[in-house]
Amino acid sequence: MGTDSSRHSNQSKATSGAVAKVKLESHGEPAKGRAPEVRRAMLDVAAELFAERGFRGTNLRDIAEALDMSRPGLYYHFPSKEKLLEALIEEVTVSAERKLEEIAFEADRDPEVALRLVLQMSAQWVLDNNILFRVLDRSEVEMSEELKASHAKSKKAIHRHFIRIIERGVAIGKFRPVDPHIAALTIVGMRNWAAWWYQSEGRLPKQVIVETIAEMAVRSLLRPDAHRMRSDQMEDVLRILKEDIAHLDHLLNE
């Protein structure tokens, strides 16, 4: 009896919020015209259960019961846990990579503007899907080799988009002469970590957090040009001179 009660409590937690509002037909198939909404509910419940119990500790029966639907109804959409995890990867990394590609490849866009847009877009995506991000981080070791390869490919592509923007900013002197790879890893890591500490019921609105993350990342790379002509401090002059020399060295060694 205690085990059933505990299990029911866990399932109730997994179907809280918007997920619990999705109603399925008694035979487990979605109401006509609502397949995308139902599919999203399945992914949300799967993500919450994976986050709570781990990928190995969750089975399709748990997910079906949390959704109050039959197992055949769930199997109709996702015949295995691996297919659910594959769909979650598609939702998080593959879709995000596609969204960032357009901005990253606009060579004529100002690097500061491009970096801020990419960070705002991707930070918003992380906060909107924070449970999914945590699941993928915890489940990576349990993925099949094929899923690992797909996940890694999309993560590398996202990293390359950040690198291209930073390289362009360094090349035109808009960003400090940092190593673009390290800078990109640092910024992406800062953005991803928000998935672990963000709480929708926290004291700050989501949009404020998104803009703060983007602003802090961009400011960490911008050269202090506004300070250049007004400073009469020797240490400021020396710092700017060193940055100019580093920038010249970067251009000479391209």
C-alpha positions as CSV (number, residue, x, y, z in Angstrom):
1,M,0.0,0.0,0.0
2,G,2.8,2.4,0.9
3,T,4.6,1.6,-2.4
4,D,1.4,2.4,-4.4
5,S,0.9,5.6,-2.5
6,S,4.5,6.7,-3.2
7,R,4.3,5.8,-6.8
8,H,1.0,7.7,-7.2
9,S,2.7,10.8,-5.6
10,N,5.6,10.7,-8.0
11,Q,3.2,10.3,-11.0
12,S,1.1,13.3,-9.8
13,K,4.2,15.4,-9.6
14,A,5.3,14.4,-13.1
15,T,1.9,15.4,-14.5
16,S,1.7,18.8,-12.7
17,G,1.1,22.1,-14.5
18,A,0.3,22.3,-18.2
19,V,1.0,18.6,-18.7
20,A,-1.9,17.6,-16.5
21,K,-4.3,19.7,-18.6
22,V,-3.9,17.5,-21.7
23,K,-6.7,15.0,-21.9
24,L,-6.5,11.8,-24.0
25,E,-9.2,9.7,-25.4
26,S,-10.0,6.5,-23.5
27,H,-8.3,4.3,-26.1
28,G,-5.1,6.3,-25.7
29,E,-5.0,8.1,-29.1
30,P,-5.1,11.9,-29.2
31,A,-8.2,13.9,-29.9
32,K,-8.4,14.9,-33.6
33,G,-6.2,17.9,-34.4
34,R,-4.4,17.8,-31.1
35,A,-1.6,15.5,-31.9
36,P,1.2,18.1,-31.5
37,E,-0.2,19.1,-28.0
38,V,-0.4,15.4,-26.9
39,R,3.0,14.6,-28.2
40,R,4.5,17.5,-26.3
41,A,2.7,16.3,-23.2
42,M,4.3,12.9,-23.6
43,L,7.7,14.4,-24.0
44,D,7.2,16.7,-20.9
45,V,6.1,13.8,-18.7
46,A,8.9,11.6,-20.0
47,A,11.4,14.3,-19.3
48,E,10.1,14.9,-15.8
49,L,10.2,11.1,-15.0
50,F,13.6,10.7,-16.5
51,A,14.9,13.7,-14.4
52,E,13.3,12.3,-11.3
53,R,14.1,8.6,-11.6
54,G,16.8,8.5,-14.3
55,F,16.5,7.0,-17.8
56,R,17.1,3.4,-16.6
57,G,14.7,3.8,-13.7
58,T,11.8,4.8,-15.9
59,N,9.7,2.6,-18.2
60,L,7.0,3.2,-20.7
61,R,4.4,1.9,-18.3
62,D,5.3,4.6,-15.8
63,I,4.9,7.3,-18.5
64,A,1.6,5.9,-19.8
65,E,0.2,5.8,-16.3
66,A,1.3,9.3,-15.5
67,L,-0.5,10.4,-18.7
68,D,-3.6,8.3,-17.7
69,M,-3.5,6.6,-21.1
70,S,-3.1,3.0,-22.3
71,R,0.3,1.6,-23.0
72,P,-0.7,0.8,-26.6
73,G,-1.7,4.4,-27.0
74,L,1.8,5.5,-26.0
75,Y,3.5,2.8,-28.1
76,Y,1.6,4.2,-31.1
77,H,3.7,7.4,-30.8
78,F,6.9,6.1,-29.1
79,P,7.5,2.3,-29.3
80,S,10.5,2.5,-26.9
81,K,12.2,4.7,-24.3
82,E,15.0,5.2,-26.8
83,K,12.6,6.8,-29.2
84,L,11.4,9.2,-26.5
85,L,15.0,10.1,-25.7
86,E,15.7,10.6,-29.4
87,A,12.7,13.0,-29.6
88,L,14.0,14.9,-26.6
89,I,17.4,15.3,-28.2
90,E,15.6,16.6,-31.3
91,E,13.6,19.1,-29.2
92,V,16.7,20.4,-27.4
93,T,19.9,20.3,-29.3
94,V,18.9,19.7,-33.0
95,S,16.1,22.4,-33.0
96,A,18.3,24.9,-31.1
97,E,21.1,24.3,-33.6
98,R,18.8,25.1,-36.5
99,K,17.5,28.2,-34.9
100,L,21.0,29.6,-34.3
101,E,22.4,28.8,-37.7
102,E,20.7,31.7,-39.5
103,I,22.1,34.3,-37.2
104,A,25.6,32.9,-36.9
105,F,26.0,32.8,-40.7
106,E,25.0,36.4,-41.4
107,A,28.5,37.7,-42.0
108,D,27.3,41.4,-42.3
109,R,25.6,41.5,-38.9
110,D,27.4,43.3,-36.2
111,P,29.1,40.7,-34.0
112,E,27.9,42.3,-30.8
113,V,24.3,42.3,-32.1
114,A,24.6,38.7,-33.4
115,L,26.0,37.4,-30.1
116,R,23.3,39.1,-28.1
117,L,20.6,37.7,-30.3
118,V,22.0,34.2,-30.2
119,L,22.3,34.3,-26.5
120,Q,18.8,35.7,-25.9
121,M,17.4,33.1,-28.2
122,S,19.3,30.1,-26.8
123,A,18.9,31.2,-23.2
124,Q,15.2,31.5,-23.7
125,W,15.2,28.0,-25.1
126,V,17.2,26.7,-22.2
127,L,14.8,28.2,-19.6
128,D,11.7,27.1,-21.6
129,N,13.1,23.5,-21.7
130,N,15.2,23.4,-18.5
131,I,13.9,19.9,-17.5
132,L,14.8,18.5,-20.9
133,F,18.3,20.0,-20.6
134,R,18.8,18.4,-17.2
135,V,17.6,15.0,-18.5
136,L,20.0,15.0,-21.5
137,D,22.9,16.0,-19.2
138,R,22.1,13.1,-16.9
139,S,21.2,10.6,-19.6
140,E,24.1,11.0,-21.9
141,V,26.0,8.0,-20.6
142,E,22.9,5.8,-21.2
143,M,22.4,6.8,-24.8
144,S,23.0,4.4,-27.6
145,E,26.0,5.2,-29.8
146,E,23.8,6.5,-32.5
147,L,22.0,8.9,-30.1
148,K,25.3,10.0,-28.6
149,A,26.6,10.8,-32.1
150,S,23.5,12.8,-33.0
151,H,23.6,14.7,-29.7
152,A,27.3,15.4,-30.0
153,K,27.0,16.6,-33.6
154,S,24.4,19.2,-32.7
155,K,26.3,20.4,-29.6
156,K,29.4,20.8,-31.8
157,A,27.4,22.7,-34.4
158,I,26.0,25.1,-31.7
159,H,29.6,25.6,-30.4
160,R,30.8,26.4,-33.9
161,H,28.1,29.1,-34.3
162,F,29.3,30.9,-31.2
163,I,32.9,30.5,-32.3
164,R,32.2,32.1,-35.7
165,I,30.6,35.1,-34.1
166,I,33.4,35.6,-31.6
167,E,36.0,35.2,-34.3
168,R,34.4,37.9,-36.4
169,G,34.2,40.2,-33.4
170,V,37.8,39.7,-32.6
171,A,38.9,40.2,-36.2
172,I,37.2,43.6,-36.5
173,G,38.4,44.7,-33.1
174,K,34.9,44.7,-31.5
175,F,35.8,41.9,-29.0
176,R,38.9,41.5,-27.0
177,P,41.5,39.2,-28.5
178,V,40.4,36.1,-26.6
179,D,40.6,32.5,-27.7
180,P,37.3,32.0,-29.5
181,H,37.0,28.3,-28.5
182,I,37.5,28.9,-24.8
183,A,35.2,32.0,-24.9
184,A,32.5,30.0,-26.7
185,L,32.7,27.1,-24.2
186,T,32.6,29.5,-21.3
187,I,29.5,31.4,-22.6
188,V,27.6,28.2,-23.5
189,G,28.5,26.7,-20.1
190,M,27.1,29.8,-18.3
191,R,24.0,29.6,-20.4
192,N,23.4,25.9,-19.9
193,W,23.9,26.1,-16.1
194,A,20.8,28.2,-15.9
195,A,18.8,25.0,-16.6
196,W,19.8,23.8,-13.1
197,W,19.1,26.9,-11.0
198,Y,16.2,28.5,-12.9
199,Q,12.8,28.3,-11.1
200,S,9.7,29.5,-12.9
201,E,8.2,30.7,-9.6
202,G,11.4,32.7,-8.8
203,R,11.5,36.4,-7.9
204,L,12.6,37.6,-11.4
205,P,10.6,37.2,-14.7
206,K,12.1,34.8,-17.2
207,Q,12.7,37.6,-19.8
208,V,14.8,39.5,-17.2
209,I,17.0,36.5,-16.6
210,V,17.4,35.9,-20.4
211,E,18.5,39.5,-21.0
212,T,20.8,39.4,-18.0
213,I,22.6,36.3,-19.2
214,A,23.0,37.8,-22.7
215,E,24.2,41.1,-21.4
216,M,26.8,39.5,-19.1
217,A,28.2,37.3,-21.8
218,V,28.5,40.1,-24.4
219,R,30.0,42.5,-21.9
220,S,32.7,39.9,-21.0
221,L,34.0,40.1,-24.6
222,L,33.5,43.7,-25.6
223,R,36.7,45.9,-25.7
224,P,36.5,48.9,-23.4
225,D,36.6,51.4,-26.3
226,A,34.2,53.8,-24.5
227,H,36.9,54.2,-21.9
228,R,39.7,54.5,-24.3
229,M,39.7,58.3,-25.0
230,R,38.8,59.5,-21.5
231,S,41.2,57.6,-19.3
232,D,44.1,59.3,-17.8
233,Q,45.2,56.3,-15.7
234,M,48.4,54.7,-16.7
235,E,47.1,51.2,-16.0
236,D,44.2,51.8,-18.4
237,V,46.4,53.1,-21.1
238,L,48.8,50.1,-20.7
239,R,45.8,47.6,-20.8
240,I,44.4,49.1,-24.0
241,L,47.8,49.1,-25.6
242,K,48.3,45.4,-24.8
243,E,44.9,44.6,-26.2
244,D,45.8,46.5,-29.4
245,I,49.1,44.7,-29.7
246,A,47.3,41.3,-29.1
247,H,44.8,42.2,-31.8
248,L,47.5,43.1,-34.3
249,D,49.3,39.9,-33.5
250,H,46.0,38.0,-34.1
251,L,45.6,39.6,-37.5
252,L,49.2,39.0,-38.5
253,N,49.0,35.3,-37.7
254,E,45.7,34.6,-39.5
